[in-house]
Amino acid sequence: MSGGYRVPLKFRLSRPFLRAVFRGIFHLLAQVKITGTENVPLSKPYVAAMNHVSIYDPPFAAAFWSEPLEIIGAADVFDKPVQGQLLRAYGVIPVHRGEYDRALFQRIIAVLAAGYPLLMAPEGGRSHVPAMRRALPGIAYIVEQTKAPVVPAAMVGTTEDFWQRARRGERPSLELRIGKPITLPEITARGKEKHAARQANADLVMRHLAGLLPEEYRGVYADSAIFPT
């Protein structure tokens, strides 16, 4: 890897262990199905964009992805006893939801410029229900600055009742469906038109995600889903 960012040694050591532990936990508690791993552009920078239903999405994606991912996560979760310790141990990058954070964007851009893949949720937080909400334009800004492709990461089954169902021994189904990389259209507009173009690009990512998801997960993108060919 090159560029101004490098994964600290402590995270290079902790991540394989944490990923293995969570793979074991998910296999124990659920019926796991992973498809589309051939679509991951290994050892290259890209943004893995996921739908975000619950707290189970990031560890599920991180555990079963083909390579370690840099991850951004809500800063308020870092204050929670167990979750916060796990996020710190993995090296999750904290983001303050609803705030414009120039330093955060600079760090994300540095991650991608250095050649690392990044996992993020374009919705900006958990929906708490399967149906997707409209994306925020942040992912489009990141891609605009880095020219990185976007890899859709569709999560199915990671609903908020997953733990309760797993404790009852139901072994619910969990799926990670990985789509083909997307190259977003270049943005040349200015002013309000630039913001609209970024929103359109963010929506384009979600439309591809919607095409990988069951109907009840598509939410506001139900009528505009782009299905894989």
C-alpha positions, 0 to 999 in steps of 0.5 A, a space after each residue: 500500500 502507498 499514500 499517507 495512511 497505513 493500518 496500525 500494527 495493532 489492528 493488523 494483528 487484531 482484525 484476523 482474530 476478531 473476524 475469525 471469532 465473529 465468523 464462528 459466532 455467526 455460523 453457530 447462531 445462523 445459517 450463513 450464505 455469502 454470494 458474489 465474492 468474485 465481484 470483490 476487486 481484491 487488494 484495490 481501493 473501493 467503497 463497500 456500500 451496505 444497507 444498514 438495518 441493525 448493529 449486526 450489519 458491520 460485524 457480519 460484513 467484516 467477518 465474511 468479506 474477502 479481505 479486511 475492511 476499513 470501517 466507519 461507525 457511529 461515534 455514539 456506539 463507542 460509549 457503549 460497554 461491549 460494542 465500544 470495546 470491539 469497535 476500538 479493538 478493530 480500529 473502526 473510524 468514528 463518525 458523528 452522525 448528522 454533522 459535517 466533519 472535514 477531518 473525517 472526510 480527509 481521513 476516509 479519502 486518505 484511506 482510499 488513496 492509500 489503496 485500502 477498501 472502506 465499508 460504509 452505510 450510505 443511509 448514514 445510520 441504522 434504519 431499524 427496519 428492513 426497508 431502506 431510507 434515502 441515502 445521504 450524498 456523502 458517499 458520492 462526495 467520497 467517490 468524487 474525490 477518490 475515483 474509487 468504485 463502489 461495491 454493493 454489499 446487500 445484507 439480508 436477515 440482520 434484523 433487530 430481532 436476530 439475537 432473540 431468534 438466535 437465542 431461541 435456537 431458530 438459526 435464522 438465515 443471514 445473507 451477504 450478497 455482493 454486487 458487481 463494482 459500480 463506477 459512478 458518473 463524473 460530476 462536473 456541475 457546480 453549486 446547487 446542481 453539484 449537490 443534486 448530482 451527488 444525491 443522484 449518484 448516492 441514489 444510484 448506489 442504493 438502486 443497485 443495492 435494492 436490486 440485490 435485496 428482497 422486495 421488503 428491503 428496498 424501501 424508497 428505492 422499490 420502484 427504481 431498483 437496478 437488478 444485476 445482469 
